[in-house]
Amino acid sequence: MNRNRRVKILATLGPASNNPEMIFKLASAGADVFRINMSHASHDVMRGTVAAIRGVEEQLGFPIGILVDIQGPKHRLGVFEKGEIDVQPGHVITLDSDPKPGNTERVHLPHRDILDAMQIGHRMLVNDGKVELRVIETGDGWARAEVVSGTWLADKKGVNLPDSELASGALTEKDRKDLDAALQEEIDWVALSFIQRPDDLAEARKVCRGRVGLMAKIEKPQAMQRLDEIIENSDAVMVARGDLGVEMPLELVPSMQKKMIRKCRKAGRPVVVATQMLESMINAPVPTRAEVSDVANAVYEGADAIMLSAESAAGDYPLEAVSTMNSIAEAIESDKGYLDTIASQRPEPEPTGSDAISYAASEIADTLGLAGIVCFTASGSTGLRAARARPAKPILALSPVPKTARRLALVWGTQCVITPDAGDLDDMVDKACRAAYREELARPGDRIIISAGVPLRTPGSTNMLRIAYIGSDGQGSIHRSTD
């Protein structure tokens, strides 16, 4: 199916949308990848949702990506004797390992790793930053903190720690069970929450063994300090602006977003911009003007995908939210300045034959006015390289591997088709031309450029370009003078 845009839409499924009828409508309206949030979904719900998506995929006849988002460590206060306490700036309270209900002087913090990591001067943000505490004294299994701002603390409110790096990894026992269950299903991506360092990806990488792509969610200042290493050790990155906006000053988040997108584009890693993009559409059928601008900025910056969270999972208007995001993206990409903006941010190719070939395909397609770029990819690397060049012409990725095509559904500008592998070069050209014609990328008489690896079926060996004509019946022939 030929989308009229390059950026992809990632829609979260939940109570408002995780049924086959709505999934069909959302995919038809523009959703390219669906997210299942394990913070709210049981294993049975996850399995049923995956099955529903795959059923819709078969109906629609094009690959759909599935991302399972692993919850990660959730840190919360214990409980109070009366459910809550009033505080004011200057109030001092002790956080300790005693599970007894708290009072105005102390409260249980059921996370020993936090108590061990806290140092004098470190901040603790409670209830999405509505209360800020600052540590003034520490001991074995306790810390004393002073209230900097805020008026009340209540049972089990969430805790953020912008200054403390915890020794514990990113996977909890719940996460391990969720990951094991998800890997039994036909999923394509796993997102890991609260990544602090590249080592946090190692355990999941060992468990997944390449069966899915690993997406690192960047939502902690510690991750920003080691961003290059995390990008290198991940398969994709999510700009998770929710917790990032709690743990960092809000005014820094836009520049952090631009930095992450720029670095991911340079590294050739897909990057997703997430959280509150059309937040008002949870309860309203139209977005605010500011939200439209937020989505537009992510598109102009060259993000691979933009994400809906509660808007499509639990809101009153999930279909309208996807349709609106699709319309915004189409409008921005039809702007004459869009491709100039994208091209001006294009990273230099890596000094490899594969990157040189992919960039050359983009330049040749522009120079000769070709209809598009068709790449054969078994592992997905050729498709990723084609997208990294951010060509002005559309990319059609052909793969005999359904998992590869589904994973590429997240990648900028890449239209994916599952097709039998080519037997030889002539068969490859014919399959490319037929697919370009069938997917309405090209018409009879148009030319396309084909990139692939030779020998065929050799992963990661993009080393060949061919220009081919589309025949009157959709078949192809090689333009010999440009081999």
WONORGI-V324012 format. One line per field, one symbol per residue. phi: phi as a letter, one per 40 degrees, with the letter a starting at -180 (. if undefined). psi: psi as a letter, one per 20 degrees, with the letter a starting at -180 (. if undefined). burial: + if it has 24 or more other ideal C-beta (glycine too) atoms within 12 Angstrom, else -. Layout:
# WONORGI-V324012
phi->???
psi->???
burial->???
This chain:
# WONORGI-V324012
phi->.cccabccbbbcbadcacbdcccdccccciccbbbbcccbbcccccccccccccccdcccgacbcbbbcccgcbbbccbbdbgabcbadhcbbcbaccccdcacbaacbcacccccccbdgccbbbffgcbbbbcbabacgaabbbccahbabbdfccbbbcbbccccccbccccccccdccccbcbbbbbbcfcbadccccccccccfgcbcbbcccabdccccbcdccdccbcabbcccccccccbddcccdcccccccccccccgbdbbbbggcbdcccbbcbcccccccccccccccgdcabbbbcdbcbccbccccccccccccccccccccccccccccccccccbccccccccdcccccccgccibbbcacchcccccccdcfccccbbbbacbddccccccccdgbcbbcadcccacccccccccccccccgcabdgcbbbbbabbccgbcgbcaabbbbccccbgcbaccccbc
psi->poqlrgqqpoppqbhiilqhghgggghhiiphqqpooihiprhgggghggggghggghghkqppqpppopgrpopqrbrqhjhrqqrrpippqppajpiqqrbihrqpnlnhhghhhprpiqqppqlkjhppqppiqqaojrqpqppgqriqqrpkqqpqnhipoqhqaiprhgggggggghiirmrhqpppqlphrhhiigghggghljhrqppppojqhhhhhkgghgghjrirqpnnifhhigiqphiigghhgggggghgghikpqppprokhlhijhiqiqrrhhhghgggghghikqhqqqpdhgigjrilgghggggggggggggiiphighggghhjpqqqqmqhggggghhgggggggikrhrpppppgiihggghghhimqhqqpoppqioghgghhiiippjoppppqqqqhagghgggggggghghjkhqrpirqrppqrppqqkopklojqqqpqqprhjirrqpnhij.
burial->+++-++++++++++-+++-+-++++++++++++++++++-+---+++-++++++-++----+++++++++++++++++++---++-+---+-++++-----+---++++++--+++++---++++++-+-++++++-+---+++++++-+-+++--++++++++++-+++++--++-++-+++-+++++++++++++++++-+++-++--++++++++++++++-++++++-++++++++++++++++----+--++-++++++++++++++++++++++++----+---++-++++++++++++++++++++++-++++++++++++++-++----++--+--+++-+----++-+++++++++--+-++++++++++++++++++++++++++++++++++++++++++++++++++--+--+--++++++++++++-++---++++++++--+--+-++++++++++---+-+++-----
